[in-house]
Amino acid sequence: MSVLTMNDLRVGVAVTIDKEPYVVLWSDFMRTAQRKPVMRTKLKNLISGRVLEQTFKPGDKIQEADLSRTKASYLYVQGQDHYFMDQETYDQFFLTTEQLGDQVKYLKEGLEVDVLRFEDKPVTIQLPKKIEYTVTDSPDAVRGDTATNSAKTITLDNGLQVKAGIPKEKTLEQIGKALKECGRFAADLGIEIWLEVHGPDTCLPPNIYEIMKAADHPSVGACWNSNMSDIVNGSVKQNFNLLKPWIRSAHIIELCDERYPWAELFGLFKQMNYQRFTLAEIQGSSDPLRVMNYYRALWKQLAKQGVPR
């Protein structure tokens, strides 16, 4: 194997020290005004699992460890020994918990791993980049849980317990089902529930679409909020059509803001025969009546121009 210098000692590099293999866990290049630069390292012995701190200087020659790789399947654990089977020879062997370190948490029966061998003896493994697990136990979601505010402990099929948040899809479904309950109650009172297309994630029409699908009630609708996130390639048509079945109200902002395709939006409202108000969220004025008269005139001109694309 090749001879390395201190500059080659990056995390994951395997070296031989006193005829035993080590892997670099941590390295830090340090230079001071008075001294020559050095490389401080933490090295793990791949046979014993012992961690060694060692500093290397310029000119030090470090032997790269001669490691070979084979494939093996994980079988079972007995005490502190974890048994594997070589996929070519079908020979069984074990590695200790100390040798495997934190990797033992992710082992499961039948998992295929890379075995690192030193002088043809297995010394450690490398896990695959992705491992699929089945959730065997998970607490039920409760009212108020969302994808961002709740992390629960779930148990995987290898016994590992991890913290996991509620998936976004589940959160959107929960919001929709809650709105459905509100809609049922509101319907008896002749009231509609409008969900505003607003907020860090709920300003995105595809998310509102999922919520509306889950709500599935005639008394539950959406309020179009005229966000810049509505625009796709200069047009709002794609997202407008996504939410069109549920649009019950509309907020418009500054019509002088030419970044938003107001004429197209009003044309889409005309196409769906929208007969409700559009509510203007604009700056206040000491003469609000005059401002609203001008705003209404601009609104009417843009509505005349509006031709759906």
C-alpha positions as CSV (number, residue, x, y, z in Angstrom):
1,M,0.0,0.0,0.0
2,S,1.1,3.6,-0.4
3,V,2.9,5.8,2.1
4,L,0.8,8.8,3.3
5,T,1.8,12.1,4.7
6,M,0.0,14.0,7.5
7,N,-1.9,16.0,4.9
8,D,-3.6,12.7,3.7
9,L,-5.1,12.0,7.1
10,R,-8.7,12.8,6.5
11,V,-11.7,11.2,8.2
12,G,-12.2,7.7,7.0
13,V,-8.7,7.1,5.9
14,A,-7.3,3.7,7.1
15,V,-3.6,3.5,8.3
16,T,-1.3,0.9,9.9
17,I,0.3,1.7,13.2
18,D,2.4,-0.9,15.0
19,K,1.2,-3.4,12.5
20,E,-2.5,-2.9,13.4
21,P,-5.1,-1.1,11.3
22,Y,-6.6,2.2,12.4
23,V,-9.2,4.5,10.8
24,V,-9.2,8.3,11.2
25,L,-12.2,9.5,13.2
26,W,-11.1,13.1,13.4
27,S,-8.2,15.3,12.2
28,D,-7.3,18.9,12.7
29,F,-4.5,20.8,11.0
30,M,-2.8,23.1,13.5
31,R,-0.3,25.8,12.8
32,T,1.2,28.2,15.3
33,A,3.6,31.2,14.9
34,Q,6.4,29.5,16.8
35,R,6.1,25.9,15.7
36,K,5.9,23.8,12.5
37,P,2.4,22.7,11.5
38,V,1.1,19.4,12.8
39,M,-1.9,17.2,12.2
40,R,-3.8,16.1,15.4
41,T,-5.9,13.0,15.0
42,K,-8.1,10.6,16.7
43,L,-7.7,7.0,15.4
44,K,-9.8,4.0,16.1
45,N,-8.1,0.6,16.2
46,L,-10.2,-1.6,13.9
47,I,-9.3,-4.8,15.8
48,S,-9.8,-3.7,19.5
49,G,-12.0,-0.7,19.0
50,R,-9.6,1.4,21.2
51,V,-9.4,5.1,20.3
52,L,-6.0,6.6,20.1
53,E,-5.0,10.3,20.0
54,Q,-1.9,10.9,17.9
55,T,-0.2,14.0,16.4
56,F,1.7,13.8,13.2
57,K,4.5,16.1,11.9
58,P,5.7,17.1,8.5
59,G,8.0,14.4,7.2
60,D,6.2,11.6,9.1
61,K,5.6,8.6,6.8
62,I,2.4,6.8,7.5
63,Q,1.6,3.4,6.0
64,E,-1.9,3.2,4.5
65,A,-3.7,0.1,5.7
66,D,-4.1,-2.7,3.3
67,L,-7.8,-3.4,3.6
68,S,-9.9,-5.6,1.3
69,R,-13.6,-5.7,1.1
70,T,-16.1,-8.6,0.9
71,K,-19.9,-8.8,1.2
72,A,-21.7,-10.4,4.2
73,S,-25.1,-10.7,5.7
74,Y,-25.9,-10.0,9.3
75,L,-27.3,-13.0,11.2
76,Y,-27.7,-12.5,14.9
77,V,-26.2,-11.2,18.1
78,Q,-25.0,-13.3,21.1
79,G,-23.9,-11.3,24.0
80,Q,-21.4,-8.8,22.7
81,D,-20.6,-10.8,19.5
82,H,-22.4,-10.0,16.2
83,Y,-22.4,-12.8,13.7
84,F,-22.2,-12.4,9.9
85,M,-22.1,-14.8,7.0
86,D,-19.8,-14.3,4.0
87,Q,-21.9,-14.2,0.9
88,E,-19.3,-16.0,-1.3
89,T,-17.9,-18.7,1.0
90,Y,-20.9,-18.9,3.5
91,D,-18.4,-18.9,6.3
92,Q,-19.7,-17.4,9.5
93,F,-17.7,-15.0,11.7
94,F,-18.3,-12.5,14.4
95,L,-17.2,-9.0,15.3
96,T,-17.5,-7.5,18.8
97,T,-19.7,-4.5,19.8
98,E,-16.5,-2.6,20.5
99,Q,-15.2,-3.2,17.0
100,L,-18.5,-2.2,15.4
101,G,-19.1,0.9,17.6
102,D,-22.3,2.8,16.9
103,Q,-23.0,0.8,13.8
104,V,-24.5,-2.0,15.9
105,K,-27.6,0.2,16.4
106,Y,-28.5,-0.1,12.8
107,L,-28.0,-3.8,12.2
108,K,-31.0,-6.0,11.4
109,E,-31.3,-9.6,10.3
110,G,-30.4,-10.1,6.7
111,L,-28.8,-6.7,6.2
112,E,-26.0,-6.8,3.6
113,V,-22.8,-5.0,4.6
114,D,-19.3,-4.4,3.4
115,V,-16.7,-6.3,5.5
116,L,-13.3,-4.7,5.8
117,R,-10.5,-7.3,6.2
118,F,-7.0,-6.7,7.4
119,E,-4.5,-9.5,6.5
120,D,-7.6,-11.4,5.4
121,K,-9.3,-11.2,8.8
122,P,-12.6,-9.3,9.2
123,V,-12.0,-6.2,11.4
124,T,-15.1,-4.0,10.9
125,I,-18.0,-3.3,8.5
126,Q,-19.4,-0.5,6.5
127,L,-23.2,0.0,6.5
128,P,-25.0,0.7,3.3
129,K,-25.9,4.4,2.7
130,K,-29.6,3.6,3.0
131,I,-31.3,1.0,5.1
132,E,-35.1,0.3,5.0
133,Y,-36.8,-0.4,8.3
134,T,-40.4,-1.2,9.3
135,V,-42.0,0.8,12.1
136,T,-43.3,-1.8,14.6
137,D,-44.6,0.6,17.2
138,S,-45.6,4.3,17.0
139,P,-47.7,6.4,19.4
140,D,-50.9,7.8,17.9
141,A,-51.0,11.5,16.8
142,V,-53.0,13.8,19.1
143,R,-54.7,17.0,18.4
144,G,-52.3,19.9,17.9
145,D,-49.4,17.7,16.6
146,T,-47.8,19.0,13.4
147,A,-44.8,18.1,11.3
148,T,-42.8,20.8,12.9
149,N,-43.9,20.9,16.6
150,S,-44.0,17.2,17.5
151,A,-41.4,14.5,17.6
152,K,-42.4,11.1,18.9
153,T,-40.4,8.0,19.8
154,I,-41.0,5.2,17.3
155,T,-39.7,1.6,17.4
156,L,-38.2,0.0,14.3
157,D,-38.1,-3.7,13.4
158,N,-34.6,-4.1,14.8
159,G,-35.6,-2.7,18.1
160,L,-34.0,0.7,17.5
161,Q,-36.0,3.6,19.0
162,V,-35.7,6.9,17.2
163,K,-37.4,10.3,17.3
164,A,-39.6,11.0,14.3
165,G,-41.8,13.9,13.4
166,I,-45.2,13.5,11.8
167,P,-44.8,13.4,8.0
168,K,-46.0,16.5,6.1
169,E,-48.7,14.6,4.3
170,K,-50.1,13.4,7.6
171,T,-50.1,17.0,9.0
172,L,-52.0,18.3,5.9
173,E,-54.5,15.5,6.2
174,Q,-55.0,16.3,9.9
175,I,-55.6,20.0,9.1
176,G,-58.1,19.0,6.4
177,K,-60.0,16.6,8.8
178,A,-60.2,19.3,11.5
179,L,-61.6,21.7,8.9
180,K,-64.2,19.1,8.0
181,E,-65.4,19.0,11.6
182,C,-65.6,22.8,11.6
183,G,-67.5,22.7,8.3
184,R,-70.1,20.3,9.6
185,F,-70.8,22.6,12.5
186,A,-70.8,25.8,10.4
187,A,-73.1,24.3,7.9
188,D,-75.9,24.1,10.5
189,L,-75.5,27.9,11.1
190,G,-75.3,28.8,7.4
191,I,-71.6,29.8,7.7
192,E,-68.7,29.0,5.4
193,I,-65.1,28.3,6.7
194,W,-62.4,29.9,4.5
195,L,-58.8,28.7,4.8
196,E,-56.4,31.5,3.8
197,V,-53.6,30.5,1.4
198,H,-51.0,32.0,3.7
199,G,-48.1,31.0,6.0
200,P,-44.6,29.5,5.6
201,D,-45.9,26.2,4.0
202,T,-49.6,26.8,3.6
203,C,-48.9,29.7,1.2
204,L,-48.1,26.9,-1.3
205,P,-51.2,26.0,-3.4
206,P,-50.3,22.3,-3.6
207,N,-50.3,22.0,0.2
208,I,-53.7,23.8,0.3
209,Y,-54.9,21.4,-2.4
210,E,-54.1,18.4,-0.1
211,I,-55.9,20.1,2.8
212,M,-59.0,20.8,0.8
213,K,-59.1,17.2,-0.5
214,A,-59.0,15.9,3.1
215,A,-61.6,18.4,4.2
216,D,-64.1,17.4,1.5
217,H,-67.0,19.5,2.7
218,P,-69.1,22.1,0.8
219,S,-68.9,24.6,3.7
220,V,-65.1,24.5,3.6
221,G,-63.3,26.6,1.0
222,A,-60.1,28.6,0.4
223,C,-59.3,32.3,0.3
224,W,-57.0,33.1,-2.6
225,N,-54.3,35.3,-1.1
226,S,-52.3,36.6,-4.1
227,N,-48.9,35.4,-3.0
228,M,-45.8,35.5,-5.1
229,S,-45.5,31.8,-4.6
230,D,-48.7,31.4,-6.8
231,I,-46.6,32.3,-9.9
232,V,-45.1,29.6,-12.1
233,N,-43.2,30.8,-15.2
234,G,-44.9,34.2,-15.0
235,S,-48.5,32.8,-14.7
236,V,-50.9,31.9,-11.8
237,K,-53.1,29.7,-14.0
238,Q,-51.6,26.4,-12.9
239,N,-52.1,27.0,-9.2
240,F,-55.4,28.8,-9.6
241,N,-56.8,25.9,-11.5
242,L,-55.5,23.6,-8.7
243,L,-57.6,25.4,-6.1
244,K,-60.5,26.7,-8.3
245,P,-63.1,24.2,-6.9
246,W,-62.6,25.6,-3.4
247,I,-62.1,29.3,-3.9
248,R,-64.6,31.2,-1.8
249,S,-62.9,34.5,-1.3
250,A,-59.9,36.5,-2.6
251,H,-57.4,38.9,-1.1
252,I,-55.5,41.2,-3.5
253,I,-52.6,43.5,-2.6
254,E,-51.0,46.4,-4.3
255,L,-52.3,46.4,-7.9
256,C,-49.4,48.6,-8.9
257,D,-47.0,45.7,-8.2
258,E,-46.3,44.5,-11.7
259,R,-44.6,41.3,-10.5
260,Y,-48.0,39.7,-10.0
261,P,-50.1,39.0,-13.2
262,W,-53.3,40.8,-12.0
263,A,-55.0,40.9,-15.4
264,E,-54.6,37.2,-15.8
265,L,-55.9,36.6,-12.2
266,F,-59.0,38.7,-12.8
267,G,-59.6,36.9,-16.2
268,L,-59.5,33.5,-14.4
269,F,-62.0,34.8,-11.8
270,K,-64.3,35.9,-14.7
271,Q,-63.9,32.5,-16.4
272,M,-65.1,30.7,-13.2
273,N,-67.9,33.3,-12.9
274,Y,-66.7,34.5,-9.5
275,Q,-69.4,36.6,-8.0
276,R,-67.9,37.5,-4.6
277,F,-65.7,40.3,-3.2
278,T,-62.0,40.7,-3.6
279,L,-60.6,42.2,-0.4
280,A,-57.8,44.8,-0.8
281,E,-54.9,44.4,1.6
282,I,-53.2,47.8,1.0
283,Q,-51.5,50.7,2.8
284,G,-53.8,52.9,4.9
285,S,-54.6,56.5,3.9
286,S,-55.8,59.7,5.5
287,D,-58.3,59.8,2.6
288,P,-59.5,56.2,2.3
289,L,-62.6,56.9,0.2
290,R,-60.5,58.7,-2.5
291,V,-57.9,55.8,-2.5
292,M,-60.6,53.2,-2.8
293,N,-62.3,55.0,-5.7
294,Y,-59.0,55.0,-7.6
295,Y,-58.4,51.4,-6.6
296,R,-61.8,50.4,-7.9
297,A,-61.1,52.1,-11.2
298,L,-57.8,50.3,-11.6
299,W,-59.4,47.0,-10.6
300,K,-62.1,47.5,-13.3
301,Q,-59.5,48.2,-16.0
302,L,-57.5,45.2,-15.1
303,A,-60.6,43.0,-15.0
304,K,-61.4,44.1,-18.6
305,Q,-57.9,43.2,-19.7
306,G,-57.9,39.8,-18.1
307,V,-57.8,37.0,-20.6
308,P,-57.0,33.5,-19.2
309,R,-53.9,32.0,-20.9
